[in-house]
Amino acid sequence: MQSDVGDSVVSIAIEISHNAQLFKLNQNEPLEDIIKNICDENGFEYARNKYSLQFVHRHHENDSNLPHYVTEENRYRIKNGSELKLFHSASEFVNILQTKLSTRIDKKELSWALSKLSVFSSDATFASEFFFTGYPLLRSVIEESSLTTNLFNNCLRTFLNFIKLGYITELDEPFLIRLKNILNSEQVIDEHIIENSLQLLDAIIYTMNDISPNFITINELIPHIWNRDSPAIQGYAIALINGLALKLSEMEQEGDLLDQMNSLLLRENILKNVISSEKKSSFMSHNLYVYQTLILSLELTRFNKLVSENTHFPDIELNYHYKRNKFKSFSDKITFKVGNEEQGVKCPPKRADRERSKTVVLKGSSSNLLMTQFDSMKSLLDSSLSLLQKDDFSNYDVGEDLNISLNQMTHDCIIYFAHNYRNEYRKTLVNEFHLRFLKTCCQVTDFLVKDILKIGQPPSEDETLYYPLVFSATVDAPFFEELFSCAMILLAKTRKEMNAKTEADLEKVFQVFKRQLNEGLASQPHSFNQLSSKLSSLTYSVVSGQWQEERCEKEKETFAKLPSIKQLRESLINETLELIKTQRINYLIKGTQFPMWNAQRSQRIKNKMWFVSLTENKRFIQYQENFKNDSENTQPFNLIAVSQIDSLVTGKKCPHIKESK
């Protein structure tokens, strides 16, 4: 090997015949020359393309996507401390495996070949050498009915690797039927075979040009979702459902499947058997997120559909006109001071006028809502004064809000909100008057769809956040309508906390509103009561405090990266270390007391202490029992030379603590 020293030379370990040796590997030298030098130094007969270097992957690096063979394209992965192995080249090893696959006389040899093939088939270099000549052999092997469980499982894993690398894009009908029979079998089948069968079907779906909606049905996969003893099988079953839905969406045939996925029965199965488990892998969480994204995409139909122009809310219109008339009536009775003139209020209305009016039954409305008038004239007067102070009411056009174009989703959410949260709905209707109630509802719906739930966007490849509320929704409490109701209540609460008075303030309110909803949903509540409780704790002051902390952390990171700060820190290192050393030495010289310990009783000795300190000349540790710092103390100190101290132990490692145990 070359002995050049520089950035291109790395120190590595190379395993040769089960013995590891240290080498200096020059990255600028061709791999074939490096292999030749290794063979010459270790007495191996060298021939071109006979040997290759392989990466050694430890257990914590056990990833099938990592390469096995070192090539000129991936040699950049070799770093200082890397481990390599001298092994047969890909072409040489393929010949060995094909020989064992073709004979099939010795089952041990066949088992060894299939085991190696299931591992090496994930490597692109090996696969390119094996597939075109070895794949027919593999097909003939897997068609044999006498294969043991392990052999068949290794064959499935090899097929899966070839599909992932793009060498297999279609599977013939008999083989697909065989995989489906494995999934539908009532007999006890090895879990690894079921896992690989699910993965194979999921992987082949994406490569097939055409696929039938009945390729595999959800009913065939539900039993595997029940399998709580194997979270891996549950995850692969959900992944297969997701893959089938995504493939059918490309063909615009996903409608019926998405309806089945959104059925209460299937969502309850996933909720009880998967989501209720304590620990979920990132793989499972991602599949639940994708599943959630797919069923929420059904809401796009309602979101994009506008309600009929004749569809309106007479209850809202009546409330607006009622409030406007009362406002005008009371505004005529109110005088305001101008300059130094006194403010006066005319005589209050009669007692009969102050009594609560009867409940108005709204007929002809699509929602048949009940709107109750104000509890007292005082609350109406306060509300009127508040409106006068906030906006120019005379310029507000009720028709502009009442004639706003509503999509079906917003329409349904308003009706649900009014029916199921009547008091909150009435308060919101009153408070939203000057900010246009229907417009706010449209903004909230649009905000939930696009910013919070991201409905209509394709699933992210690395997202793992899912919401159990999506899976626990029922017919009586649909997910989006419930979330809309919680959001409207939260928005009113947040705007009140922020003292937002105008429509221009809504942008700031929605920034806080988004943070609150995201954090509330990220806590993954299982019920809307839990969500409401979480949202109530996320007040405006809490959110603003979080933002302040984040800004401070960001500023610290920014300042820490400044060249001037780095230079100043480096210039002060020696001075700081010397200061720390001086402070510690002074503390040792000053001394301190330690309790005396009875090892036999495993307890401290009452009123007895050791005083320990460092002498002024820093050569000895001196200690004394019950030391008194006065002139009458003539008891000599016991001394321990610092040079004789070999080690220092603290806490549980102290001998008296060990003995007491």
C-alpha positions as CSV (number, residue, x, y, z in Angstrom):
1,M,0.0,0.0,0.0
2,Q,1.1,3.6,-0.6
3,S,2.3,5.5,2.4
4,D,1.4,9.0,1.2
5,V,-0.1,11.2,3.9
6,G,-2.7,13.7,3.0
7,D,-6.5,14.4,2.8
8,S,-6.9,11.7,0.2
9,V,-5.4,9.0,2.5
10,V,-7.7,7.4,5.1
11,S,-7.0,4.9,7.9
12,I,-9.3,1.9,7.6
13,A,-9.5,-1.8,8.7
14,I,-9.8,-4.5,6.1
15,E,-11.0,-8.0,7.0
16,I,-9.0,-10.7,5.2
17,S,-9.8,-14.3,6.0
18,H,-11.6,-13.3,9.2
19,N,-8.6,-11.3,10.4
20,A,-8.8,-7.5,10.5
21,Q,-5.7,-5.5,9.4
22,L,-5.0,-1.8,9.5
23,F,-4.4,-0.1,6.1
24,K,-3.8,3.4,4.7
25,L,-6.0,3.7,1.7
26,N,-5.3,6.4,-0.9
27,Q,-8.6,7.6,-2.4
28,N,-6.8,8.8,-5.5
29,E,-5.6,5.3,-6.4
30,P,-7.8,3.1,-8.6
31,L,-9.7,0.4,-6.6
32,E,-8.3,-2.4,-8.8
33,D,-4.7,-1.4,-7.9
34,I,-5.6,-1.3,-4.2
35,I,-7.1,-4.8,-4.4
36,K,-4.0,-6.0,-6.2
37,N,-1.7,-4.6,-3.5
38,I,-3.8,-6.2,-0.8
39,C,-3.6,-9.6,-2.5
40,D,0.1,-9.4,-3.0
41,E,0.8,-8.4,0.6
42,N,-1.4,-11.4,1.9
43,G,-0.3,-14.1,-0.5
44,F,-3.5,-14.3,-2.6
45,E,-3.3,-15.1,-6.3
46,Y,-4.5,-11.9,-8.0
47,A,-6.7,-11.9,-11.1
48,R,-8.7,-9.0,-12.5
49,N,-12.3,-9.0,-11.4
50,K,-11.7,-11.9,-9.1
51,Y,-11.8,-10.0,-5.8
52,S,-13.6,-6.9,-4.6
53,L,-13.9,-4.8,-1.5
54,Q,-17.1,-4.8,0.5
55,F,-18.4,-2.5,3.2
56,V,-18.8,-4.1,6.7
57,H,-22.2,-2.9,8.1
58,R,-22.5,-3.3,11.9
59,H,-25.9,-3.9,13.6
60,H,-26.6,-0.3,14.1
61,E,-26.1,0.3,10.4
62,N,-28.3,-2.6,9.3
63,D,-30.0,-1.0,6.4
64,S,-30.8,-2.9,3.2
65,N,-30.3,0.3,1.2
66,L,-26.6,0.5,2.2
67,P,-24.3,-0.8,-0.6
68,H,-22.3,-4.0,-0.1
69,Y,-19.7,-3.7,-2.9
70,V,-17.2,-0.8,-3.0
71,T,-17.2,0.8,-6.4
72,E,-15.7,3.9,-7.9
73,E,-19.1,5.6,-7.6
74,N,-19.6,4.9,-3.8
75,R,-16.0,4.9,-2.5
76,Y,-16.6,8.4,-1.1
77,R,-18.4,6.6,1.8
78,I,-15.0,5.3,2.9
79,K,-13.9,7.5,5.9
80,N,-11.3,7.2,8.6
81,G,-12.3,4.3,10.8
82,S,-14.3,2.5,8.1
83,E,-14.3,-1.3,8.0
84,L,-14.0,-3.1,4.6
85,K,-13.7,-6.8,3.7
86,L,-11.9,-8.5,0.8
87,F,-14.5,-10.7,-0.9
88,H,-15.4,-12.4,-4.2
89,S,-16.2,-9.9,-6.9
90,A,-19.9,-9.6,-7.9
91,S,-19.4,-11.6,-11.1
92,E,-17.4,-14.3,-9.3
93,F,-19.9,-14.6,-6.5
94,V,-22.8,-14.8,-9.0
95,N,-21.2,-17.8,-10.6
96,I,-20.9,-19.5,-7.2
97,L,-24.6,-18.9,-6.4
98,Q,-25.9,-19.9,-9.8
99,T,-24.0,-23.2,-9.5
100,K,-25.6,-24.0,-6.2
101,L,-29.1,-22.9,-7.4
102,S,-28.9,-25.0,-10.5
103,T,-27.9,-28.3,-8.8
104,R,-30.3,-28.2,-5.8
105,I,-29.0,-31.6,-4.7
106,D,-27.8,-30.5,-1.3
107,K,-30.4,-28.7,0.6
108,K,-27.8,-27.1,2.8
109,E,-26.0,-25.7,-0.2
110,L,-29.4,-24.4,-1.6
111,S,-30.3,-22.9,1.8
112,W,-26.9,-21.1,1.9
113,A,-27.3,-19.8,-1.6
114,L,-30.8,-18.4,-1.1
115,S,-29.8,-16.9,2.3
116,K,-26.9,-15.0,0.6
117,L,-29.0,-14.1,-2.3
118,S,-31.7,-12.5,-0.1
119,V,-29.0,-10.2,1.4
120,F,-26.8,-9.4,-1.7
121,S,-29.8,-8.8,-4.0
122,S,-30.3,-5.4,-2.3
123,D,-26.9,-4.3,-3.7
124,A,-27.2,-2.7,-7.2
125,T,-23.7,-3.9,-8.3
126,F,-24.6,-7.6,-7.4
127,A,-28.1,-7.3,-8.8
128,S,-26.9,-6.1,-12.2
129,E,-24.6,-9.1,-12.5
130,F,-27.1,-11.7,-11.2
131,F,-30.5,-10.8,-12.6
132,F,-30.4,-11.5,-16.3
133,T,-28.9,-14.9,-16.0
134,G,-29.9,-15.9,-12.4
135,Y,-33.5,-14.8,-12.3
136,P,-34.9,-17.7,-14.3
137,L,-33.1,-20.1,-11.9
138,L,-34.7,-18.2,-9.0
139,R,-38.2,-18.5,-10.6
140,S,-37.8,-22.3,-11.0
141,V,-36.7,-22.6,-7.4
142,I,-39.7,-20.7,-6.0
143,E,-42.1,-22.7,-8.0
144,E,-41.1,-25.9,-6.2
145,S,-43.7,-26.9,-3.6
146,S,-41.1,-28.6,-1.4
147,L,-39.4,-25.4,-0.2
148,T,-39.2,-25.0,3.5
149,T,-40.4,-21.9,5.3
150,N,-37.0,-20.3,5.5
151,L,-36.1,-21.0,1.8
152,F,-39.4,-19.6,0.6
153,N,-39.0,-16.6,2.8
154,N,-35.6,-15.9,1.4
155,C,-37.0,-16.2,-2.1
156,L,-39.7,-13.6,-1.3
157,R,-37.1,-11.2,0.1
158,T,-35.0,-11.5,-3.0
159,F,-38.0,-10.8,-5.2
160,L,-38.7,-7.7,-3.1
161,N,-35.2,-6.4,-3.5
162,F,-35.3,-6.9,-7.3
163,I,-38.6,-5.0,-7.4
164,K,-37.2,-2.1,-5.4
165,L,-34.2,-1.9,-7.7
166,G,-36.5,-1.8,-10.7
167,Y,-35.5,-5.2,-12.3
168,I,-39.0,-6.6,-11.8
169,T,-42.0,-4.6,-12.9
170,E,-44.6,-7.3,-13.3
171,L,-45.5,-10.6,-11.6
172,D,-47.5,-13.2,-13.4
173,E,-51.0,-14.1,-12.3
174,P,-50.2,-17.5,-10.7
175,F,-47.6,-15.9,-8.5
176,L,-49.9,-13.1,-7.4
177,I,-52.6,-15.6,-6.6
178,R,-50.1,-17.6,-4.5
179,L,-49.3,-14.4,-2.5
180,K,-53.0,-13.6,-2.0
181,N,-53.7,-17.2,-0.9
182,I,-51.0,-16.8,1.7
183,L,-52.7,-13.7,3.1
184,N,-56.2,-15.4,3.0
185,S,-55.0,-18.7,4.4
186,E,-56.7,-19.9,7.6
187,Q,-53.7,-22.0,8.5
188,V,-50.9,-20.8,10.7
189,I,-48.2,-19.2,8.4
190,D,-44.9,-17.8,9.4
191,E,-45.1,-14.1,10.2
192,H,-42.0,-13.3,8.0
193,I,-43.7,-14.9,5.0
194,I,-46.8,-12.8,5.6
195,E,-44.7,-9.6,6.0
196,N,-42.8,-10.2,2.8
197,S,-46.0,-11.1,0.9
198,L,-47.6,-7.8,2.0
199,Q,-44.4,-5.9,1.0
200,L,-44.2,-7.7,-2.3
201,L,-47.8,-6.8,-3.2
202,D,-47.3,-3.2,-2.0
203,A,-44.1,-2.8,-4.0
204,I,-45.4,-4.4,-7.3
205,I,-48.5,-2.1,-7.2
206,Y,-46.4,1.0,-8.0
207,T,-44.7,-0.7,-11.0
208,M,-47.7,-2.2,-12.6
209,N,-49.1,-0.3,-15.5
210,D,-52.7,-1.4,-15.0
211,I,-54.4,-2.7,-11.9
212,S,-57.9,-3.8,-11.1
213,P,-59.7,-2.2,-8.1
214,N,-60.3,-5.8,-7.0
215,F,-56.6,-6.7,-7.2
216,I,-56.9,-7.2,-3.4
217,T,-59.8,-6.1,-1.3
218,I,-59.8,-4.4,2.1
219,N,-61.8,-7.3,3.6
220,E,-58.8,-9.6,2.8
221,L,-56.5,-7.3,4.8
222,I,-58.7,-6.5,7.8
223,P,-57.6,-9.8,9.7
224,H,-54.0,-8.6,9.4
225,I,-54.9,-5.3,11.0
226,W,-56.4,-7.3,13.9
227,N,-53.0,-9.0,14.5
228,R,-51.9,-7.0,17.5
229,D,-49.1,-9.5,18.2
230,S,-47.3,-8.3,15.1
231,P,-47.1,-4.5,14.6
232,A,-45.0,-5.1,11.5
233,I,-47.8,-7.0,9.8
234,Q,-50.3,-4.4,10.8
235,G,-48.1,-1.7,9.3
236,Y,-47.5,-3.5,6.0
237,A,-51.3,-4.2,5.7
238,I,-52.1,-0.5,6.1
239,A,-49.2,0.4,3.7
240,L,-50.7,-2.0,1.1
241,I,-54.2,-0.3,1.5
242,N,-52.5,3.1,1.1
243,G,-50.5,1.9,-1.9
244,L,-53.6,0.5,-3.6
245,A,-55.5,3.8,-3.1
246,L,-52.6,5.9,-4.4
247,K,-52.3,3.7,-7.5
248,L,-56.0,3.8,-8.2
249,S,-56.0,7.6,-7.7
250,E,-53.5,7.8,-10.6
251,M,-56.1,5.9,-12.7
252,E,-59.0,8.0,-11.2
253,Q,-60.7,4.9,-9.8
254,E,-60.1,5.4,-6.1
255,G,-63.6,6.6,-5.1
256,D,-65.0,3.3,-3.8
257,L,-61.8,2.3,-2.1
258,L,-61.6,5.6,-0.3
259,D,-65.2,5.3,0.9
260,Q,-64.3,1.9,2.3
261,M,-61.2,3.3,4.0
262,N,-63.3,6.0,5.5
263,S,-66.0,3.6,6.8
264,L,-66.6,3.6,10.5
265,L,-65.9,-0.1,10.7
266,L,-62.4,0.1,9.3
267,R,-61.5,3.3,11.2
268,E,-62.6,1.7,14.4
269,N,-60.5,-1.4,13.7
270,I,-57.4,0.7,13.2
271,L,-58.2,2.8,16.2
272,K,-58.7,-0.1,18.6
273,N,-56.0,-2.5,17.2
274,V,-53.3,-0.1,16.1
275,I,-53.6,3.4,17.5
276,S,-54.5,2.3,21.0
277,S,-51.1,0.4,21.3
278,E,-48.6,2.2,23.5
279,K,-45.6,2.2,21.1
280,K,-45.7,2.8,17.4
281,S,-42.7,2.8,15.0
282,S,-42.1,5.6,12.7
283,F,-43.0,3.3,9.8
284,M,-46.4,2.7,11.4
285,S,-46.9,6.4,12.2
286,H,-46.1,7.3,8.6
287,N,-48.6,4.8,7.3
288,L,-51.3,6.1,9.6
289,Y,-50.5,9.7,8.4
290,V,-50.8,8.6,4.7
291,Y,-54.1,6.8,5.5
292,Q,-55.4,9.9,7.2
293,T,-54.4,12.1,4.2
294,L,-56.2,9.8,1.8
295,I,-59.5,9.7,3.6
296,L,-59.4,13.5,4.3
297,S,-59.1,14.0,0.6
298,L,-62.7,13.0,0.4
299,E,-63.6,16.4,1.9
300,L,-62.3,18.2,-1.2
301,T,-65.7,17.5,-2.9
302,R,-67.5,19.5,-0.3
303,F,-64.8,22.2,-0.2
304,N,-64.9,22.8,-3.9
305,K,-68.7,22.7,-4.3
306,L,-70.6,26.0,-3.9
307,V,-74.0,25.9,-2.3
308,S,-77.0,27.2,-4.3
309,E,-77.4,31.0,-4.5
310,N,-80.9,30.5,-3.0
311,T,-79.4,28.8,0.0
312,H,-79.2,31.4,2.8
313,F,-79.4,31.6,6.6
314,P,-82.5,33.6,7.5
315,D,-81.6,33.1,11.1
316,I,-78.4,35.0,10.6
317,E,-80.2,37.7,8.5
318,L,-82.8,38.1,11.1
319,N,-80.2,38.5,13.8
320,Y,-78.4,41.2,11.8
321,H,-81.6,43.2,11.1
322,Y,-82.7,42.7,14.6
323,K,-79.4,44.1,16.0
324,R,-79.3,46.9,13.5
325,N,-82.9,48.1,14.4
326,K,-82.2,47.9,18.1
327,F,-78.9,49.7,17.5
328,K,-80.6,52.6,15.7
329,S,-83.3,52.7,18.4
330,F,-80.8,53.0,21.2
331,S,-78.4,55.3,19.4
332,D,-81.2,57.9,19.3
333,K,-81.4,57.8,23.1
334,I,-77.6,58.2,23.6
335,T,-75.8,61.6,23.7
336,F,-72.1,62.0,23.9
337,K,-70.1,64.8,25.4
338,V,-68.4,67.2,22.9
339,G,-65.5,69.2,24.4
340,N,-66.5,70.0,28.0
341,E,-70.2,69.3,27.6
342,E,-71.6,66.7,29.9
343,Q,-72.6,63.2,28.7
344,G,-76.3,62.4,29.2
345,V,-78.5,59.4,28.7
346,K,-82.2,59.8,28.3
347,C,-84.7,58.0,30.5
348,P,-84.3,54.2,30.4
349,P,-86.9,52.1,28.7
350,K,-89.9,50.8,30.6
351,R,-89.7,47.5,32.6
352,A,-91.7,45.7,30.0
353,D,-89.2,46.5,27.3
354,R,-86.4,45.1,29.5
355,E,-88.1,41.7,29.9
356,R,-86.7,38.8,27.9
357,S,-88.6,38.4,24.6
358,K,-89.9,35.1,23.5
359,T,-87.8,32.7,21.6
360,V,-88.2,33.1,17.9
361,V,-88.7,29.9,15.9
362,L,-87.0,30.4,12.5
363,K,-89.1,28.7,9.8
364,G,-87.9,28.2,6.3
365,S,-84.3,28.0,7.2
366,S,-82.2,25.1,5.9
367,S,-81.0,24.6,9.5
368,N,-84.2,25.5,11.4
369,L,-82.1,27.1,14.1
370,L,-83.4,28.8,17.2
371,M,-82.0,32.3,17.9
372,T,-82.7,33.8,21.3
373,Q,-82.7,37.6,21.6
374,F,-80.6,39.5,24.1
375,D,-81.0,38.7,27.8
376,S,-81.4,42.3,28.8
377,M,-81.4,45.8,27.3
378,K,-78.2,46.5,29.2
379,S,-76.2,43.9,27.3
380,L,-77.6,45.3,24.0
381,L,-76.6,48.8,25.1
382,D,-73.1,47.7,25.9
383,S,-72.8,45.9,22.6
384,S,-74.0,48.9,20.7
385,L,-71.5,51.2,22.5
386,S,-68.8,48.7,21.7
387,L,-69.7,48.7,18.0
388,L,-69.6,52.4,17.9
389,Q,-66.1,52.5,19.3
390,K,-64.8,49.8,17.0
391,D,-66.0,50.3,13.4
392,D,-68.0,52.6,11.4
393,F,-71.3,50.7,11.5
394,S,-73.0,53.0,9.1
395,N,-70.7,51.8,6.3
396,Y,-71.3,48.1,6.9
397,D,-73.4,46.4,4.3
398,V,-75.3,43.4,5.7
399,G,-76.0,42.2,2.2
400,E,-72.3,41.9,1.5
401,D,-71.9,39.2,4.2
402,L,-75.3,37.5,3.6
403,N,-74.6,37.2,-0.1
404,I,-71.1,35.8,0.2
405,S,-70.4,32.6,-1.8
406,L,-70.3,29.6,0.6
407,N,-68.9,26.2,-0.2
408,Q,-70.8,23.1,0.9
409,M,-68.2,22.4,3.7
410,T,-68.6,25.8,5.3
411,H,-72.4,25.6,5.0
412,D,-72.5,22.2,6.7
413,C,-70.0,23.3,9.4
414,I,-72.1,26.4,10.3
415,I,-75.3,24.3,10.6
416,Y,-73.5,21.7,12.8
417,F,-71.9,24.4,14.9
418,A,-75.4,26.0,15.5
419,H,-77.1,22.7,16.3
420,N,-74.5,21.2,18.6
421,Y,-72.9,24.3,20.2
422,R,-75.9,26.6,20.4
423,N,-74.7,28.9,23.1
424,E,-71.2,29.3,21.6
425,Y,-72.7,29.8,18.2
426,R,-75.0,32.6,19.5
427,K,-72.1,34.3,21.2
428,T,-69.9,34.0,18.1
429,L,-72.7,35.4,16.0
430,V,-73.0,38.4,18.2
431,N,-69.3,39.0,18.5
432,E,-68.6,38.5,14.8
433,F,-71.2,41.0,13.7
434,H,-68.7,43.8,13.0
435,L,-66.2,41.4,11.5
436,R,-68.8,39.6,9.3
437,F,-69.7,36.2,10.6
438,L,-70.0,34.3,7.3
439,K,-66.7,35.7,6.0
440,T,-65.0,34.5,9.2
441,C,-66.5,31.1,8.8
442,C,-65.2,30.9,5.2
443,Q,-61.7,32.0,6.4
444,V,-61.6,29.3,9.2
445,T,-62.7,26.6,6.8
446,D,-60.1,27.6,4.2
447,F,-57.5,27.8,6.9
448,L,-58.3,24.3,8.3
449,V,-58.2,22.8,4.8
450,K,-55.1,24.4,3.4
451,D,-52.9,25.3,6.3
452,I,-53.7,22.9,9.1
453,L,-54.8,19.6,7.5
454,K,-53.3,20.3,4.1
455,I,-56.2,18.5,2.4
456,G,-55.6,18.0,-1.3
457,Q,-51.9,17.9,-1.1
458,P,-50.0,14.6,-1.8
459,P,-48.7,12.7,1.3
460,S,-45.2,13.7,2.5
461,E,-42.6,11.0,2.3
462,D,-41.2,11.7,5.8
463,E,-44.2,12.9,7.8
464,T,-45.3,10.8,10.8
465,L,-47.9,13.0,12.5
466,Y,-51.4,11.6,12.4
467,Y,-54.5,12.6,14.3
468,P,-56.5,9.9,16.3
469,L,-59.5,12.2,16.1
470,V,-59.8,11.4,12.3
471,F,-60.1,7.7,13.1
472,S,-62.5,8.2,16.1
473,A,-65.0,10.4,14.3
474,T,-68.6,9.1,14.1
475,V,-71.7,9.9,12.1
476,D,-73.0,12.1,14.9
477,A,-69.7,13.8,15.5
478,P,-67.9,14.1,12.1
479,F,-64.2,15.1,12.3
480,F,-64.2,18.3,10.3
481,E,-67.4,19.7,11.7
482,E,-66.2,19.1,15.2
483,L,-62.8,20.6,14.4
484,F,-64.5,23.7,12.9
485,S,-66.6,24.2,16.0
486,C,-63.5,24.0,18.3
487,A,-61.7,26.4,15.9
488,M,-64.5,29.0,16.0
489,I,-64.6,28.9,19.8
490,L,-60.9,29.2,19.9
491,L,-60.7,32.0,17.4
492,A,-63.2,34.1,19.4
493,K,-61.3,33.4,22.6
494,T,-57.9,34.3,21.0
495,R,-59.3,37.5,19.5
496,K,-60.7,38.6,22.8
497,E,-57.3,37.9,24.5
498,M,-55.5,39.8,21.9
499,N,-58.0,42.6,22.0
500,A,-58.4,42.5,18.2
501,K,-61.0,45.1,17.1
502,T,-60.8,45.4,13.4
503,E,-60.6,43.1,10.4
504,A,-57.0,44.2,9.9
505,D,-56.1,42.6,13.2
506,L,-57.2,39.2,12.0
507,E,-53.9,38.4,10.3
508,K,-52.1,38.6,13.6
509,V,-54.9,36.6,15.3
510,F,-54.6,33.9,12.7
511,Q,-50.9,33.5,13.3
512,V,-51.6,32.7,17.0
513,F,-54.6,30.7,16.0
514,K,-52.5,28.5,13.7
515,R,-49.9,27.9,16.4
516,Q,-52.6,26.9,18.9
517,L,-54.3,24.5,16.5
518,N,-51.1,22.9,15.4
519,E,-49.9,22.3,18.9
520,G,-53.3,21.1,20.0
521,L,-53.5,18.5,17.2
522,A,-49.8,17.6,17.6
523,S,-50.6,16.4,21.2
524,Q,-52.7,13.7,19.4
525,P,-55.8,13.8,21.6
526,H,-58.2,10.9,21.3
527,S,-61.4,13.0,21.9
528,F,-62.5,16.5,21.2
529,N,-62.9,17.1,24.9
530,Q,-59.1,16.5,25.3
531,L,-58.5,18.8,22.3
532,S,-60.6,21.6,23.8
533,S,-58.8,21.2,27.2
534,K,-55.4,21.4,25.4
535,L,-56.5,24.5,23.4
536,S,-57.8,26.2,26.5
537,S,-54.3,25.9,28.0
538,L,-52.6,27.4,24.9
539,T,-53.6,31.0,25.6
540,Y,-52.2,34.0,23.7
541,S,-49.7,34.7,26.5
542,V,-48.4,31.1,26.4
543,V,-47.9,31.2,22.6
544,S,-46.3,34.6,22.7
545,G,-43.9,33.3,25.5
546,Q,-43.0,30.3,23.3
547,W,-42.3,32.6,20.4
548,Q,-40.1,34.8,22.6
549,E,-38.1,31.7,23.7
550,E,-37.7,30.6,20.1
551,R,-36.5,34.0,19.1
552,C,-34.0,34.1,22.0
553,E,-32.7,30.6,21.0
554,K,-32.4,31.7,17.4
555,E,-30.5,34.8,18.4
556,K,-28.1,32.7,20.5
557,E,-27.4,30.4,17.6
558,T,-27.0,33.3,15.2
559,F,-24.6,35.1,17.6
560,A,-22.7,31.9,18.3
561,K,-21.9,31.5,14.6
562,L,-20.6,35.0,14.1
563,P,-16.9,35.0,13.4
564,S,-16.3,37.8,15.9
565,I,-18.0,35.8,18.7
566,K,-16.0,32.7,17.8
567,Q,-12.8,34.7,17.8
568,L,-13.6,36.3,21.2
569,R,-14.5,32.9,22.7
570,E,-11.2,31.4,21.5
571,S,-9.2,34.3,22.8
572,L,-10.8,33.9,26.3
573,I,-10.4,30.1,26.6
574,N,-7.0,30.1,28.3
575,E,-8.0,32.9,30.6
576,T,-11.3,31.2,31.5
577,L,-9.6,27.9,32.2
578,E,-7.0,29.6,34.4
579,L,-9.8,31.4,36.3
580,I,-11.7,28.1,36.8
581,K,-8.5,26.4,38.0
582,T,-7.8,29.2,40.5
583,Q,-11.3,29.2,41.9
584,R,-11.3,25.4,42.4
585,I,-7.8,25.5,44.1
586,N,-9.0,28.3,46.4
587,Y,-12.1,26.3,47.3
588,L,-9.9,23.3,48.2
589,I,-7.6,25.4,50.3
590,K,-10.6,26.9,52.1
591,G,-11.9,23.3,52.8
592,T,-15.3,21.8,53.5
593,Q,-16.9,19.3,55.8
594,F,-18.2,15.8,55.1
595,P,-20.5,13.7,57.3
596,M,-18.9,10.6,58.9
597,W,-20.4,7.3,57.8
598,N,-21.0,4.1,59.7
599,A,-20.6,1.5,57.0
600,Q,-22.0,-1.4,59.2
601,R,-25.3,0.5,59.9
602,S,-25.4,2.2,56.5
603,Q,-26.1,5.5,58.1
604,R,-24.4,8.8,59.0
605,I,-22.9,9.3,62.5
606,K,-24.7,12.0,64.3
607,N,-22.8,15.2,65.1
608,K,-19.5,13.9,63.6
609,M,-18.0,15.5,60.6
610,W,-14.7,15.3,58.6
611,F,-13.0,18.6,57.7
612,V,-10.9,18.3,54.6
613,S,-8.8,20.9,52.9
614,L,-5.7,21.4,50.7
615,T,-2.6,22.8,52.3
616,E,-1.3,26.2,51.2
617,N,1.7,24.6,49.5
618,K,-0.8,22.4,47.5
619,R,1.2,19.3,48.3
620,F,-1.0,17.6,50.9
621,I,-4.7,16.9,51.6
622,Q,-5.3,17.5,55.3
623,Y,-8.3,16.2,57.3
624,Q,-9.5,16.3,60.9
625,E,-12.5,15.1,62.9
626,N,-14.9,17.7,64.2
627,F,-12.6,20.6,63.2
628,K,-13.1,24.0,64.9
629,N,-11.7,27.0,63.2
630,D,-10.4,28.9,66.3
631,S,-7.1,29.4,68.1
632,E,-7.9,26.8,70.8
633,N,-7.9,24.0,68.2
634,T,-4.5,22.2,68.7
635,Q,-5.5,18.8,67.3
636,P,-3.0,17.9,64.5
637,F,-4.2,17.2,60.9
638,N,-3.9,13.9,59.2
639,L,-2.0,14.3,55.9
640,I,-2.3,12.6,52.5
641,A,0.3,13.5,49.9
642,V,-1.3,14.6,46.6
643,S,1.4,12.7,44.7
644,Q,0.2,9.4,46.3
645,I,-3.4,9.8,45.1
646,D,-4.1,7.4,42.2
647,S,-7.8,8.0,41.6
648,L,-10.8,9.9,42.9
649,V,-14.2,8.3,43.3
650,T,-17.5,10.0,44.2
651,G,-21.1,9.1,44.9
652,K,-22.1,5.4,44.7
653,K,-18.6,4.4,43.7
654,C,-17.3,5.3,47.2
655,P,-16.2,2.2,49.2
656,H,-18.4,3.0,52.2
657,I,-21.4,3.3,50.0
658,K,-20.6,0.0,48.3
659,E,-20.1,-1.8,51.6
660,S,-23.3,-0.4,53.0
661,K,-25.2,-2.1,50.2
